């Protein structure tokens, strides 16, 4: 829609998945409800993965390196949702040289930078997307004060030695819609720290600490700061190992 690449909308080409409507990022898997799908970014759950009331997803395609969809037989390590799990991993960044990229579209502007902190041993990635819609909707309604969304994704990757790797990643995004003295806004935040230990040639261990939160605000009177808030948060610590016989 409007020339915007979207990770979630591409899922419609897979069997068993149906989008709520044309141009929507809300999807159903094998007849389940849309809230029965879990979306993870680097092991942190994202509770409201949509912008503009479902027109765009919160995942920046340029920052993602691997996307896996489980429509059944979800691994127990993901916790639980009834319909599906969408596991998204972000890029670690270029550890050889620094590069900057970006583009400008009808809906949003995207900008990213990545490069080595120390060549071949550590790297970073920072990617942002910012909407450019306010002027368009103000043509229809002069009372609109705010009409915007943004996403920001970052990752820092370290190779401590031959057997130990660690990374820190974060995501934050929000939507703001204010007209006159009322409005709504919501915010997603997520962060992950992972340590990978190659204990031996046959055994490696992953330890992950992840946290995420979601806030939804309904502003009934902006001048008097009257608002209603719904909040949910999650903190998860897990360790898993793989052994090759």
N, C-alpha and C positions, 0 to 999 in steps of 0.2 A: 504494500500500500504506500503510495507516494514515493516509490523507489527506495523504501527502507528495507534493508536486509533484516530478517528476523529468524532467530533460531527456532522458536516454538512453532511458527507458522509452517516451517519446512516439514514438521512432523506429519502434516496432513497427508503427505504422499505415502505414509506407511500404513499397512493394514491394521484395522481395529481402532483407528484414531479418527475422531470427527471434531472439527472446530464448531464452536457454538453458532457462528454465523460468518458470512464473508467479511474479511478484514478483522476478525477477532482473534485474540491470543488465548481465550478460554477454550479448553479442549476436554473432550470426554474420551475415555479409554474403555472399550468393550462394554459400553452401557453404564459405566459408573458416573458419579457426579464429579464436577470439576474440582471440588475441594477434597476429593479422594486421591489426588495426584500430589506426590511429594517432589519438590524441585530443590536440588542441592547445588550450591556453588562452593566447590572445594570443601565438601562435607558439612557445610552450614546450611540449614533449611531457610528458604525464602518464602515468607508467608503470603505475600501479595505480589506475584511476579508480573505485574501489568502496569502500563501507563495509559493515560487518556481513557480511563474506564474500560480497558481491555483492548485498545487498538494496537498497542505495541508492548513487547515484553521488556523486562528489565535487563536481559542478558545482552551485553555488547558483543556482537559476533566476532569482531576483530580481536577481542581479548580471550576468546575461548580456543582451546586446543583439542579438546576431546569431549564428546557428548555421547552418553550411553543411556538408552531408554529401556527400562525393564517393564514389560507389560504383564508379566506373570513370573512366578518363581523368584520373587525378589530375594536377594541375599539377606539373611537375618541381621547382618551388620548395619543395614540401613535403618533399622527400627521398623516402622510399619505404616503403610497406607494401603487402602483396599484396592485401588485401581492400578497405580503405576508409580515408578520412581524415575525421575530424569536427573541423571548424575552428570554435572557439568564441571570440567576442570579448566582452569585458566592457564594461559601460557606463562612460562617461567621467565621470559625475557631473553634477549640476545646476549650471550656471554662473550661475544667476539668483538662487536663494535656497536656504537650508539647509532640509533636511527629514530627519526621522527616521522609520523604519518598522520593523515587526517583527511576529512572530506566535508563538504558542505552540501546539504540537501534541502528539500522543501520543508521538511519537518524539523531536522536537527543538524547540529554541527558536532563532529567527532574529532578528537585529537588524542594522539597517543605518543609516548616516548618510551624507549627501552634501550638497555645497554648493560655493559659489565660494570660492576663495582670493582672487581678484580678479575682480570681476564681469565676465562676458563675455570674459575672457581666460585664466582658469585655474580648475580645479575639482578636486574630490577625491571619492572613493567608498571607503567601508570597510564591508564586510559580513561577518558571522560567523554560523556555525551550530554549535550545541552540543547533543549528545545528552542524553536524559533517561531512559536505559534501565536503569541499574544497579539501581535498586530493584526493577524487574520481574523481572530474572533472579536476583536474590538470594532471591526467594521460592522459587525452585526449587533453588538451590544456595547455601548460606550461606558456602561457601569462596571465592566470587567477591570479589576485592579491587578490581579495576578492570574496567569494561565500558563503554567510551565511545568516541566519535569526535567530531572537530570539523573545521571548515573555516573558513578566513579568507582573504578576497580584498580587495585594495586597489588603487586606481589614482589617479594624480595626472596631470593633463593641463594642458599649458601652450601658450598661443598666444604665441610669441615675437614675431612680427610678422606682417604680411600674407602672407608667403611661407614661414614656418617654424613648424612645430608639433612638439611632442615630448610623449611620455608615458612614465611608468614604472608598471608594474603588477607585482603579485606574488600568489602563491597558496601557501598551506601548509595541510596537512591531515594528520591522523593517526588511527590506530585503536589501542586498547589493550584487551587481553583477558588478565587475570591471575586465576588460580584457585590458591589455596594457594601453592606455591613455584615454580610454572611459569607461563609465559604467552607470548604473542606480541604484537608491535606492529609497525606499519609507518608510514612517514612519506613524504609527497610534498612537495617544495618546487619552486617555479618563479618566475622573475623575467624581465621583459622591459623593455628600453629601446628605444623607436622614435623616429626623427627623420624627419619628412616635410618635403621641400623642394619648393616650387612654383617650379621653375627658370624657367619661362615659362608662357604661356597653354596651350602644347601639351605641355610636358614636366614631369613631377613624379617625384621620386625618394624611395623609402623605404629607410632603412637601419635594420636591426634587430639588436640584440644580445640574445640570450636564453640562459638557463641553467636547467637543471632537474636534480633528483636524486631518487633513491628509495632508501630503506633499509628492509630487512626484518630483524627481530630475532626469533630463537627463543630464549627464556630457559629453559634446562634446570634451573637452580638459582639462584633469585633471591637467596637469602641469601649465596651465594658469588660472585655476579655472574658466573656462567657462562652464556655466551650465544653464539649463532652468528649471524653477520651477513652479509647479501647486499646489495651496493651497486652502483648504476649511476648515472652522471651524464652530462650532455650540455652542451656549450657550442657555441653557434652564432652566427656573424656572417654576415649577408648584406645585399646591397643590390640592389634591383630598381628599374627605371624603366618608366614608361609614356609613350609618345609618341603623340599624336593627330594624324594626318595632316590 
